[in-house]
Amino acid sequence: MKRSILIMFAVAALAAAQSAPKPAAGPKPPAGVPTNATMVDEITWRAVDSQGKAWMYKQTPFGMMKSPELSTPEQQKRDGVGDKLAGMTVKEEGDTLKFSRPGPFGVYNWTKKKNDLNEDEKAVWERSQKAKTSTTAAKE
């Protein structure tokens, strides 16, 4: 009789444990991150505020960093992905060319002889020449 009572209690306990609701999947956001945030990767979280703006939270050695979520072209530009020659400009000064491009610490400027150009500089120079001819053709 004692055995049957113990078996009934064990079966009841197992049934209650199986029917109990399980906690939501996914890890809990760390301190400094809203509770509605979703995990993007091991150190990055994404949350949307009450105005509908998305924010990215990234764990750094100095603490949690919050930044607005950027659209793909903005993100690519910031990360240096995409067309690396997009911001590069060139001006002709006799037999030399003066190049400039934006960088993380300001604008970089350098000059090169026309016959000493690398592939990127040649591409920018050709693009500049095409743009110049198309604008002069449009004016006529």
DSSP file (Angstrom, degrees, kcal/mol; ACC not computed):
  #  RESIDUE AA STRUCTURE BP1 BP2  ACC     N-H-->O    O-->H-N    N-H-->O    O-->H-N    TCO  KAPPA ALPHA  PHI   PSI    X-CA   Y-CA   Z-CA
    1    1 A M     >        0   0    0      0, 0.0     4,-1.9     0, 0.0     5,-0.2   0.000 360.0 360.0 360.0 -43.2    0.0    0.0    0.0
    2    2 A K  H  >  +     0   0    0      1,-0.2     4,-2.4     2,-0.2     5,-0.2   0.888 360.0  54.1 -63.4 -38.2    2.8    2.4    0.9
    3    3 A R  H  > S+     0   0    0      1,-0.2     4,-2.4     2,-0.2    -1,-0.2   0.923 107.0  49.3 -62.8 -43.8    4.5    1.6   -2.4
    4    4 A S  H  > S+     0   0    0      2,-0.2     4,-2.2     1,-0.2    -1,-0.2   0.871 110.8  50.8 -65.3 -36.7    1.4    2.4   -4.5
    5    5 A I  H  X S+     0   0    0     -4,-1.9     4,-2.2     2,-0.2    -1,-0.2   0.921 111.1  48.3 -66.9 -43.0    1.0    5.8   -2.6
    6    6 A L  H  X S+     0   0    0     -4,-2.4     4,-2.2     1,-0.2    -2,-0.2   0.895 111.5  50.1 -63.6 -39.6    4.6    6.7   -3.3
    7    7 A I  H  X S+     0   0    0     -4,-2.4     4,-2.5     2,-0.2    -1,-0.2   0.897 109.4  51.4 -65.0 -40.3    4.3    5.7   -7.0
    8    8 A M  H  X S+     0   0    0     -4,-2.2     4,-2.4     1,-0.2    -2,-0.2   0.910 110.8  47.9 -64.4 -41.7    1.1    7.9   -7.3
    9    9 A F  H  X S+     0   0    0     -4,-2.2     4,-2.4     2,-0.2    -1,-0.2   0.891 112.0  50.0 -65.2 -39.2    2.9   10.9   -5.8
   10   10 A A  H  X S+     0   0    0     -4,-2.2     4,-2.2     2,-0.2    -2,-0.2   0.913 112.1  47.2 -64.6 -43.2    5.9   10.4   -8.1
   11   11 A V  H  X S+     0   0    0     -4,-2.5     4,-2.3     2,-0.2    -2,-0.2   0.905 112.7  49.8 -65.4 -41.1    3.6   10.2  -11.1
   12   12 A A  H  X S+     0   0    0     -4,-2.4     4,-2.2     2,-0.2    -2,-0.2   0.897 110.8  49.7 -64.4 -40.4    1.7   13.3  -10.0
   13   13 A A  H  X S+     0   0    0     -4,-2.4     4,-2.1     2,-0.2    -2,-0.2   0.909 111.5  48.5 -65.8 -42.0    5.0   15.2   -9.5
   14   14 A L  H  X S+     0   0    0     -4,-2.2     4,-2.1     2,-0.2    -2,-0.2   0.905 111.4  50.1 -63.7 -41.5    6.3   14.2  -13.0
   15   15 A A  H  X S+     0   0    0     -4,-2.3     4,-1.7     1,-0.2    -2,-0.2   0.900 111.5  48.6 -64.3 -40.9    3.0   15.2  -14.6
   16   16 A A  H  X S+     0   0    0     -4,-2.2     4,-0.9     1,-0.2    -1,-0.2   0.882 111.1  50.3 -67.4 -38.0    3.1   18.6  -12.8
   17   17 A A  H  < S+     0   0    0     -4,-2.1    -2,-0.2     1,-0.2    -1,-0.2   0.865 111.5  48.1 -68.2 -36.4    6.7   19.2  -13.9
   18   18 A Q  H  < S+     0   0    0     -4,-2.1    -1,-0.2     1,-0.2    -2,-0.2   0.833 113.4  46.5 -74.5 -31.1    5.9   18.4  -17.5
   19   19 A S  H  < S+     0   0    0     -4,-1.7    -1,-0.2    -5,-0.2    -2,-0.2   0.582  86.4 108.4 -88.0  -8.8    2.9   20.6  -17.7
   20   20 A A  S  < S-     0   0    0     -4,-0.9     2,-0.1    -3,-0.2    -3,-0.0  -0.443  82.5-102.9 -67.1 138.6    4.6   23.6  -16.0
   21   21 A P        -     0   0    0      0, 0.0    -1,-0.1     0, 0.0    -2,-0.1  -0.385  34.5-130.7 -65.5 138.4    5.2   26.5  -18.4
   22   22 A K        -     0   0    0      1,-0.1     3,-0.1    -2,-0.1    -3,-0.0  -0.607  27.6-100.3 -86.5 148.5    8.9   26.7  -19.5
   23   23 A P        -     0   0    0      0, 0.0    -1,-0.1     0, 0.0     0, 0.0  -0.278  52.7 -81.4 -65.3 156.5   10.7   30.0  -19.4
   24   24 A A        -     0   0    0      1,-0.1     2,-0.1     3,-0.0     0, 0.0  -0.250  51.5-107.5 -60.0 143.6   11.1   31.9  -22.6
   25   25 A A  S    S+     0   0    0     -3,-0.1    -1,-0.1     2,-0.0    -3,-0.0  -0.358  79.5  53.6 -70.6 152.2   13.9   30.8  -24.9
   26   26 A G  S    S-     0   0    0     -2,-0.1     2,-0.0     2,-0.0    12,-0.0   0.081  88.9 -73.1 101.7 147.5   16.9   33.0  -25.2
   27   27 A P        -     0   0    0      0, 0.0    12,-0.1     0, 0.0    -2,-0.0  -0.317  50.0-102.2 -73.7 157.2   19.3   34.5  -22.7
   28   28 A K        -     0   0    0      1,-0.1     7,-0.1    10,-0.0    10,-0.1  -0.588  42.9-105.6 -76.9 136.5   18.4   37.4  -20.5
   29   29 A P        -     0   0    0      0, 0.0     3,-0.1     0, 0.0    -1,-0.1  -0.311  38.7-113.6 -61.6 146.2   19.8   40.8  -21.6
   30   30 A P    >   -     0   0    0      0, 0.0     3,-1.6     0, 0.0     2,-0.0  -0.172  48.2 -66.2 -73.1 173.2   22.7   42.0  -19.5
   31   31 A A  T 3  S+     0   0    0      1,-0.2    33,-0.1    33,-0.0     0, 0.0  -0.336 123.3  32.0 -60.2 137.9   22.6   45.1  -17.3
   32   32 A G  T 3  S+     0   0    0      1,-0.3    -1,-0.2    -3,-0.1     0, 0.0   0.357  98.5  99.3  94.9  -4.7   22.2   48.3  -19.3
   33   33 A V  S <  S-     0   0    0     -3,-1.6    -1,-0.3    -4,-0.0    13,-0.0  -0.949  80.9-107.8-115.7 134.4   20.1   46.7  -22.1
   34   34 A P    >   -     0   0    0      0, 0.0     3,-1.5     0, 0.0    -1,-0.0  -0.186  25.5-120.8 -57.6 152.6   16.3   46.9  -22.2
   35   35 A T  T 3  S+     0   0    0      1,-0.3    -2,-0.0    -7,-0.1    12,-0.0   0.728 110.5  61.0 -69.7 -21.3   14.4   43.8  -21.3
   36   36 A N  T 3  S+     0   0    0     12,-0.1    -1,-0.3     2,-0.1    12,-0.2   0.389  80.8 120.4 -85.2   5.6   12.7   43.7  -24.7
   37   37 A A    <   -     0   0    0     -3,-1.5     2,-0.4    10,-0.1    10,-0.2  -0.363  54.0-143.9 -72.5 147.8   16.1   43.4  -26.5
   38   38 A T  E     -A   46   0A   0      8,-2.9     8,-2.7    -2,-0.1     2,-0.4  -0.887  22.1-110.7-111.7 145.4   16.9   40.4  -28.7
   39   39 A M  E     +A   45   0A   0     -2,-0.4     6,-0.3     6,-0.2     3,-0.1  -0.603  31.2 177.3 -78.8 126.7   20.3   38.9  -29.0
   40   40 A V  E    S-     0   0A   0      4,-2.7     2,-0.2    -2,-0.4     5,-0.2   0.867  70.4 -26.1 -91.8 -50.3   22.0   39.4  -32.3
   41   41 A D  E >  S-A   44   0A   0      3,-1.4     3,-0.6     0, 0.0    -1,-0.4  -0.799  88.8 -65.7-147.2-168.7   25.3   37.7  -31.4
   42   42 A E  T 3  S+     0   0    0     -2,-0.2     3,-0.0     1,-0.2    -3,-0.0   0.789 132.9  20.6 -58.5 -31.3   27.3   36.9  -28.3
   43   43 A I  T 3  S+     0   0    0     15,-0.0    16,-2.8    16,-0.0     2,-0.4   0.354 111.7  79.9-120.5   4.7   28.0   40.6  -27.6
   44   44 A T  E <   -AB  41  58A   0     -3,-0.6    -4,-2.7    14,-0.2    -3,-1.4  -0.944  48.8-178.2-123.4 136.3   25.3   42.5  -29.5
   45   45 A W  E     -AB  39  57A   0     12,-3.0    12,-3.2    -2,-0.4     2,-0.4  -0.943  12.6-150.3-127.8 150.2   21.7   43.1  -28.6
   46   46 A R  E     +AB  38  56A   0     -8,-2.7    -8,-2.9    -2,-0.3     2,-0.3  -0.985  18.7 172.2-124.4 131.2   19.0   44.9  -30.6
   47   47 A A  E     - B   0  55A   0      8,-2.5     8,-3.4    -2,-0.4     2,-0.5  -0.983  23.1-143.5-138.1 149.0   16.1   46.8  -29.0
   48   48 A V  E     - B   0  54A   0     -2,-0.3     6,-0.2     6,-0.2   -12,-0.1  -0.955  21.7-143.0-112.9 128.2   13.3   49.1  -30.3
   49   49 A D    >   -     0   0    0      4,-2.5     3,-1.6    -2,-0.5    -1,-0.0  -0.152  34.9 -89.4 -82.6-178.3   12.2   52.0  -28.2
   50   50 A S  T 3  S+     0   0    0      1,-0.3    -1,-0.1     2,-0.1    -2,-0.0   0.715 126.3  56.4 -67.2 -21.3    8.7   53.4  -27.7
   51   51 A Q  T 3  S-     0   0    0      2,-0.1    -1,-0.3     0, 0.0     3,-0.1   0.501 120.0-107.5 -86.4  -4.0    9.1   55.8  -30.7
   52   52 A G  S <  S+     0   0    0     -3,-1.6     2,-0.4     1,-0.3    -2,-0.1   0.520  72.7 140.4  92.5   6.2   10.0   52.8  -33.0
   53   53 A K        -     0   0    0      1,-0.0    -4,-2.5    15,-0.0     2,-0.3  -0.694  47.3-133.9 -86.2 132.7   13.7   53.6  -33.3
   54   54 A A  E     -B   48   0A   0     -2,-0.4    15,-2.3    -6,-0.2     2,-0.4  -0.680  21.6-167.3 -89.0 138.7   16.0   50.6  -33.3
   55   55 A W  E     -BC  47  68A   0     -8,-3.4    -8,-2.5    -2,-0.3     2,-0.5  -0.950  12.1-144.3-126.3 144.4   19.1   50.6  -31.1
   56   56 A M  E     -BC  46  67A   0     11,-3.4    11,-2.4    -2,-0.4     2,-0.5  -0.925  10.3-162.3-108.9 132.9   22.1   48.3  -31.0
   57   57 A Y  E     -BC  45  66A   0    -12,-3.2   -12,-3.0    -2,-0.5     2,-0.4  -0.969  10.7-175.2-115.0 124.4   23.8   47.5  -27.7
   58   58 A K  E     -BC  44  65A   0      7,-2.7     7,-2.8    -2,-0.5     2,-0.5  -0.977  23.7-129.6-127.0 131.8   27.3   46.1  -27.9
   59   59 A Q  E     + C   0  64A   0    -16,-2.8     5,-0.2    -2,-0.4   -16,-0.0  -0.663  34.6 175.7 -78.6 125.0   29.4   44.9  -25.0
   60   60 A T  E >   - C   0  63A   0      3,-2.3     3,-1.7    -2,-0.5     0, 0.0  -0.761  48.4-100.3-120.4 168.8   32.9   46.4  -25.2
   61   61 A P  T 3  S+     0   0    0      0, 0.0     3,-0.1     0, 0.0    -2,-0.0   0.719 125.3  51.1 -61.0 -17.7   35.9   46.2  -22.8
   62   62 A F  T 3  S-     0   0    0      1,-0.4     2,-0.3     0, 0.0    -3,-0.0   0.366 124.9 -85.8-101.4   3.2   34.7   49.6  -21.4
   63   63 A G  E <  S-C   60   0A   0     -3,-1.7    -3,-2.3     2,-0.0    -1,-0.4  -0.764  72.4 -22.3 123.8-170.3   31.1   48.6  -20.8
   64   64 A M  E     -C   59   0A   0     -2,-0.3     2,-0.4    -5,-0.2    -5,-0.2  -0.599  56.4-155.7 -79.9 132.7   27.9   48.6  -22.8
   65   65 A M  E     -C   58   0A   0     -7,-2.8    -7,-2.7    -2,-0.3     2,-0.5  -0.930   2.8-158.5-111.9 132.0   27.8   50.8  -25.9
   66   66 A K  E     +C   57   0A   0     -2,-0.4    -9,-0.2    -9,-0.2   -33,-0.0  -0.930  19.9 161.1-111.3 130.2   24.5   52.1  -27.4
   67   67 A S  E     -C   56   0A   0    -11,-2.4   -11,-3.4    -2,-0.5     2,-0.1  -0.991  42.4 -98.3-144.6 151.7   24.2   53.2  -31.0
   68   68 A P  E     -C   55   0A   0      0, 0.0     2,-0.4     0, 0.0   -13,-0.3  -0.389  43.1-108.6 -67.6 146.4   21.4   53.8  -33.4
   69   69 A E        -     0   0    0    -15,-2.3     2,-0.2    -2,-0.1   -15,-0.2  -0.629  39.0-146.5 -75.1 129.3   20.8   51.0  -35.9
   70   70 A L        -     0   0    0     -2,-0.4     2,-0.0     1,-0.1    -1,-0.0  -0.632  15.3-106.9 -98.0 154.4   21.9   52.1  -39.3
   71   71 A S     >  -     0   0    0     -2,-0.2     4,-2.8     1,-0.1     5,-0.2  -0.333  44.6 -97.7 -69.7 164.1   20.4   51.3  -42.7
   72   72 A T  H  > S+     0   0    0      1,-0.2     4,-2.8     2,-0.2     5,-0.2   0.898 121.8  46.6 -56.8 -49.2   22.5   48.9  -44.8
   73   73 A P  H  > S+     0   0    0      0, 0.0     4,-2.3     0, 0.0    -1,-0.2   0.912 115.1  47.5 -61.5 -39.9   24.2   51.6  -47.0
   74   74 A E  H  > S+     0   0    0      2,-0.2     4,-2.4     1,-0.2    -2,-0.2   0.920 113.4  48.3 -64.4 -42.1   25.0   53.8  -44.0
   75   75 A Q  H  X S+     0   0    0     -4,-2.8     4,-2.5     1,-0.2     6,-0.2   0.913 111.6  49.6 -64.0 -43.1   26.4   50.7  -42.1
   76   76 A Q  H  X>S+     0   0    0     -4,-2.8     5,-2.8    -5,-0.2     4,-0.8   0.900 111.3  49.3 -63.5 -40.5   28.5   49.7  -45.1
   77   77 A K  H ><5S+     0   0    0     -4,-2.3     3,-0.6    -5,-0.2    -1,-0.2   0.921 113.2  46.4 -64.5 -43.1   29.9   53.2  -45.4
   78   78 A R  H 3<5S+     0   0    0     -4,-2.4    -2,-0.2     1,-0.2    -1,-0.2   0.876 115.6  45.7 -66.2 -37.5   30.7   53.4  -41.7
   79   79 A D  H 3<5S-     0   0    0     -4,-2.5    -1,-0.2    -5,-0.2    -2,-0.2   0.504 113.9-115.4 -85.6  -4.0   32.3   49.9  -41.8
   80   80 A G  T <<5S+     0   0    0     -4,-0.8     2,-0.3    -3,-0.6    -3,-0.2   0.741  71.1 133.9  78.1  22.3   34.3   50.6  -45.0
   81   81 A V      < +     0   0    0     -5,-2.8     2,-0.3    -6,-0.2    -1,-0.3  -0.721  46.2  30.4-102.1 155.7   32.4   48.0  -47.0
   82   82 A G  S    S+     0   0    0     -2,-0.3     2,-0.9    -3,-0.1     3,-0.0  -0.757 114.3   9.1 102.1-148.0   31.0   48.5  -50.4
   83   83 A D    >   -     0   0    0     -2,-0.3     3,-1.3     1,-0.2     4,-0.2  -0.584  60.0-171.0 -74.2 104.9   32.5   50.9  -53.1
   84   84 A K  T 3  S+     0   0    0     -2,-0.9     3,-0.3     1,-0.2    -1,-0.2   0.659  83.7  54.5 -72.4 -14.4   35.8   51.9  -51.5
   85   85 A L  T >  S+     0   0    0      1,-0.2     3,-1.1     2,-0.1    -1,-0.2   0.380  76.9 102.4 -97.5   3.7   36.3   54.6  -54.3
   86   86 A A  T <  S+     0   0    0     -3,-1.3    -1,-0.2     1,-0.3    -2,-0.1   0.867  88.2  35.3 -59.0 -40.8   33.0   56.3  -53.7
   87   87 A G  T 3  S+     0   0    0     -3,-0.3     2,-0.3    -4,-0.2    -1,-0.3   0.433  92.2 112.8 -94.6   1.8   34.4   59.3  -51.7
   88   88 A M    <   -     0   0    0     -3,-1.1     2,-0.3    13,-0.2    13,-0.2  -0.555  43.7-175.4 -80.1 135.9   37.6   59.6  -53.7
   89   89 A T  E     -D  100   0B   0     11,-2.9    11,-2.0    -2,-0.3     2,-0.3  -0.894   7.6-160.4-127.3 159.5   38.1   62.7  -55.8
   90   90 A V  E     -D   99   0B   0     -2,-0.3     2,-0.4     9,-0.2     9,-0.2  -0.998   4.1-167.0-141.5 143.1   40.9   63.8  -58.2
   91   91 A K  E     -D   98   0B   0      7,-2.0     7,-3.2    -2,-0.3     2,-0.4  -0.994  22.3-128.5-129.5 138.5   42.0   67.1  -59.7
   92   92 A E  E     +D   97   0B   0     -2,-0.4     2,-0.3     5,-0.2     5,-0.2  -0.724  25.5 175.4 -88.5 131.3   44.4   67.5  -62.6
   93   93 A E  E >   -D   96   0B   0      3,-2.8     3,-1.5    -2,-0.4     2,-0.4  -0.735  62.8 -67.8-134.0  83.9   47.3   69.9  -62.1
   94   94 A G  T 3  S-     0   0    0     -2,-0.3    -1,-0.1     1,-0.2     0, 0.0  -0.568 114.5 -14.1  71.2-125.2   49.5   69.7  -65.2
   95   95 A D  T 3  S+     0   0    0     -2,-0.4    19,-1.8    -3,-0.1     2,-0.3   0.343 128.4  74.2 -94.0   7.3   51.2   66.3  -65.4
   96   96 A T  E <   -DE  93 113B   0     -3,-1.5    -3,-2.8    17,-0.2     2,-0.4  -0.838  69.1-143.0-116.0 157.9   50.3   65.4  -61.8
   97   97 A L  E     -DE  92 112B   0     15,-3.1    15,-2.1    -2,-0.3     2,-0.6  -0.963   7.2-146.1-119.7 136.5   47.0   64.4  -60.2
   98   98 A K  E     -DE  91 111B   0     -7,-3.2    -7,-2.0    -2,-0.4     2,-0.3  -0.909  21.2-168.3-105.6 114.8   45.9   65.5  -56.8
   99   99 A F  E     +DE  90 110B   0     11,-3.2    11,-2.0    -2,-0.6     2,-0.3  -0.684   8.8 178.0-101.4 153.4   43.8   62.8  -55.0
  100  100 A S  E     +DE  89 109B   0    -11,-2.0   -11,-2.9    -2,-0.3     9,-0.2  -0.982   3.5 172.4-150.5 147.7   41.7   63.1  -51.8
  101  101 A R  E     - E   0 108B   0      7,-1.9     7,-3.0    -2,-0.3   -13,-0.2  -0.984  35.4-105.9-151.7 147.1   39.5   60.7  -49.9
  102  102 A P  E     + E   0 107B   0      0, 0.0     5,-0.2     0, 0.0   -15,-0.1  -0.474  40.4 179.0 -73.6 145.9   37.7   60.9  -46.6
  103  103 A G  E >   - E   0 106B   0      3,-2.1     3,-1.4    -2,-0.1     0, 0.0  -0.818  45.8 -91.9-136.2 176.5   39.2   58.8  -43.7
  104  104 A P  T 3  S+     0   0    0      0, 0.0     3,-0.1     0, 0.0     0, 0.0   0.721 125.5  39.3 -66.7 -19.8   38.4   58.2  -40.1
  105  105 A F  T 3  S-     0   0    0      1,-0.4     2,-0.3     0, 0.0     0, 0.0   0.092 129.1 -70.3-116.8  21.9   40.7   61.0  -39.0
  106  106 A G  E <  S-E  103   0B   0     -3,-1.4    -3,-2.1     2,-0.0     2,-0.4  -0.798  79.2 -28.1 123.7-166.4   40.0   63.6  -41.7
  107  107 A V  E     -E  102   0B   0     -2,-0.3     2,-0.5    -5,-0.2    -7,-0.0  -0.733  52.3-145.3 -91.6 131.4   40.6   64.0  -45.4
  108  108 A Y  E     -E  101   0B   0     -7,-3.0    -7,-1.9    -2,-0.4     2,-0.4  -0.831  18.3-171.6 -94.9 132.0   43.7   62.3  -46.9
  109  109 A N  E     +E  100   0B   0     -2,-0.5     2,-0.3    -9,-0.2    -9,-0.2  -0.963  12.7 155.6-124.3 140.8   45.4   64.1  -49.8
  110  110 A W  E     -E   99   0B   0    -11,-2.0   -11,-3.2    -2,-0.4     2,-0.3  -0.980  27.0-136.9-157.0 159.2   48.2   62.9  -52.0
  111  111 A T  E     +E   98   0B   0     -2,-0.3     2,-0.3   -13,-0.2   -13,-0.2  -0.894  19.1 179.9-120.3 150.8   49.6   63.6  -55.5
  112  112 A K  E     -E   97   0B   0    -15,-2.1   -15,-3.1    -2,-0.3     2,-0.2  -0.989  32.2-108.5-145.3 150.9   50.9   61.2  -58.2
  113  113 A K  E >   -E   96   0B   0     -2,-0.3     3,-1.7   -17,-0.2   -17,-0.2  -0.513  37.0-115.7 -72.0 150.1   52.3   61.5  -61.7
  114  114 A K  G >  S+     0   0    0    -19,-1.8     3,-0.6     1,-0.3    -1,-0.1   0.814 115.4  48.8 -60.7 -31.0   49.8   60.3  -64.4
  115  115 A N  G 3  S+     0   0    0    -20,-0.2    -1,-0.3     1,-0.2   -19,-0.1   0.447 104.5  60.4 -90.6   2.3   52.1   57.4  -65.3
  116  116 A D  G <  S+     0   0    0     -3,-1.7    -1,-0.2     2,-0.0    -2,-0.1   0.081  74.7 132.8-112.0  22.2   52.6   56.2  -61.7
  117  117 A L    <   -     0   0    0     -3,-0.6     2,-0.1    -5,-0.1    -3,-0.0  -0.446  47.0-139.5 -79.3 145.6   48.9   55.5  -60.8
  118  118 A N     >  -     0   0    0     -2,-0.1     4,-2.4     1,-0.0     5,-0.2  -0.343  39.5 -88.6 -88.0-178.5   47.8   52.3  -59.1
  119  119 A E  H  > S+     0   0    0      1,-0.2     4,-2.3     2,-0.2     5,-0.1   0.904 126.2  47.5 -62.1 -44.3   44.5   50.5  -60.1
  120  120 A D  H  > S+     0   0    0      1,-0.2     4,-2.3     2,-0.2    -1,-0.2   0.919 113.1  48.2 -63.5 -43.8   42.3   52.4  -57.7
  121  121 A E  H  > S+     0   0    0      1,-0.2     4,-2.5     2,-0.2    -1,-0.2   0.885 110.7  51.7 -65.6 -38.4   43.7   55.8  -58.8
  122  122 A K  H  X S+     0   0    0     -4,-2.4     4,-2.8     2,-0.2     5,-0.2   0.912 109.3  50.9 -61.9 -42.5   43.3   54.9  -62.5
  123  123 A A  H  X S+     0   0    0     -4,-2.3     4,-2.4     2,-0.2    -2,-0.2   0.915 112.1  45.9 -62.5 -43.2   39.7   54.0  -61.9
  124  124 A V  H  X S+     0   0    0     -4,-2.3     4,-2.3     2,-0.2    -1,-0.2   0.905 113.0  50.4 -66.6 -40.8   39.0   57.3  -60.1
  125  125 A W  H  X S+     0   0    0     -4,-2.5     4,-2.3     2,-0.2    -2,-0.2   0.923 112.1  46.8 -62.9 -45.1   40.8   59.2  -62.8
  126  126 A E  H  X S+     0   0    0     -4,-2.8     4,-2.4     2,-0.2    -2,-0.2   0.903 111.8  50.9 -64.0 -41.4   38.8   57.4  -65.6
  127  127 A R  H  X S+     0   0    0     -4,-2.4     4,-2.3    -5,-0.2    -1,-0.2   0.901 110.5  50.0 -61.8 -40.1   35.6   58.0  -63.7
  128  128 A S  H  X S+     0   0    0     -4,-2.3     4,-2.3     2,-0.2    -2,-0.2   0.905 110.4  49.4 -64.4 -42.3   36.5   61.7  -63.4
  129  129 A Q  H  X S+     0   0    0     -4,-2.3     4,-2.3     2,-0.2    -2,-0.2   0.901 111.2  49.3 -64.9 -41.2   37.3   62.0  -67.1
  130  130 A K  H  X S+     0   0    0     -4,-2.4     4,-2.3     2,-0.2    -2,-0.2   0.912 111.6  49.1 -63.8 -42.7   34.0   60.3  -68.1
  131  131 A A  H  X S+     0   0    0     -4,-2.3     4,-1.9     1,-0.2    -1,-0.2   0.887 110.7  51.2 -63.8 -38.6   32.1   62.7  -65.8
  132  132 A K  H  X S+     0   0    0     -4,-2.3     4,-1.9     1,-0.2    -2,-0.2   0.918 111.9  45.8 -64.9 -43.7   33.9   65.7  -67.3
  133  133 A T  H  X S+     0   0    0     -4,-2.3     4,-2.1     1,-0.2    -2,-0.2   0.864 111.5  52.2 -69.2 -35.4   33.1   64.6  -70.9
  134  134 A S  H  X S+     0   0    0     -4,-2.3     4,-1.7     2,-0.2    -1,-0.2   0.868 110.7  47.6 -70.3 -34.1   29.4   63.9  -70.0
  135  135 A T  H  X S+     0   0    0     -4,-1.9     4,-1.5     2,-0.2    -2,-0.2   0.866 112.5  48.2 -73.9 -35.1   29.0   67.3  -68.4
  136  136 A T  H  X S+     0   0    0     -4,-1.9     4,-1.1     2,-0.2    -2,-0.2   0.869 112.2  50.1 -71.4 -34.3   30.6   69.1  -71.4
  137  137 A A  H  < S+     0   0    0     -4,-2.1    -2,-0.2     1,-0.2    -1,-0.2   0.865 109.5  51.5 -68.2 -35.5   28.4   67.2  -73.8
  138  138 A A  H  < S+     0   0    0     -4,-1.7    -1,-0.2     1,-0.2    -2,-0.2   0.830 106.2  54.6 -70.7 -31.6   25.3   68.1  -71.8
  139  139 A K  H  <        0   0    0     -4,-1.5    -1,-0.2     1,-0.2    -2,-0.2   0.805 360.0 360.0 -70.9 -29.1   26.2   71.8  -71.9
  140  140 A E     <        0   0    0     -4,-1.1    -1,-0.2    -5,-0.1    -2,-0.2   0.472 360.0 360.0 -82.0 360.0   26.4   71.8  -75.7
